[in-house]
Amino acid sequence: MSRPRNARLKNALHLQNHAVRSRTNPTFNLSITAGLVIGRSAAQGDCMYRHMKLALAAGVVLGLGATGIASAADLPVKARPVAPIMYNWQGCYIGANAGGGWQRMDTTRVSQDGVGFAPANYGRENDSGFMGGAQAGCDFMAGKDLVFGIQGMFDFGNVNGRHAVTDFPTFSETNNLRSIGTATGRIGYLWTPQFLGYVKGGMAFMQNRNQVFQPSGALSESASFWLPGMTAGVGVEYMFTPNWSVFAEWNYMWIEDLSGQHFVAAPGLIPPGEVLNVKPVSQTVLVGLNYKFHWDGPVVAKY
């Protein structure tokens, strides 16, 4: 018998013995099978193991990257911070104003030139009209919400009226408040960094022109004069940009005592003149605009 045939017979007997042992010993069969499988795949194991490691590493990297992208997508987009607007009330300013004025004028005659003491009641006049002008001042801050300062204001206008002279009803009298100058201090409270409420007080100077007319309408006598007095007021101011503000205020002006003024008679009249006591009380309501010059850095009031 040839050698290949003997080899085939030997292998067949060996497989038969294995089959018999497998039927009688399952454990032996399992171990042999596992051994055969392991034996067959041993050559491929190392290569497969290397591929599995590479695949696992790539999966981990991709997984982490996807998680990071998803987390970044879930985060809210952070807006770029906006710089706060700075409002500084400390500094000087100039501005303009316009509004209305009212005046109540009481007039009494004291004496006549060349005659002497000659009292008479000339009555009360109520005047109204336009006022407008300019103002300038400086403010200082105390803490975060107190503002105090000084201000000068000058307004001109045509606040006038006419009334019948009380003791001589055929005669008439007119008065015209032509201008007002004030020098005041003010103190205010910042309700917000932009909104100031304030009170003010100081000196006032009122320019008037007063005339008395004959029954025919011809001029009888007249006088122009400045009267010093006092003023008090209240207002609000709103800063709508760091350098510009608008305001609205009410002012009250008065003199403490009667003021004697010499009225000059029209040419050719006798007596040539007389002395009248006058006492005005004036009011204005004004709105205006200020431009501010800051002498230091911006200040923000925190609320």
ABEGO torsion letter per residue (X at the ends): XBAAAAAAAAAAAAAAAAAAAAAABAAAAAAAAAAAAAAAAAAAAAAAAAAAAAAAAAAAAAAAAAAAAAAAAABBBBBBBBBBBBBBABEBBBBBBBEBBBBBBBBBBABBBGAEBBBBBAEBBBBBEBBBEBBBBBBBBBEAABBBBBBBBBBBEBBBBBBBBAABAABBBBBBBABBBBBBBBBBBBABAABBBBBBBEBBBBBBBBBBBBAAGBBABBBBBBBBBBBBBBBBBBBABAABBBBBBBBBBBBABBBBBBBBBBBGBOBAEBBBBBBBBBBBBBBBBBBBBBABBBBBBBX
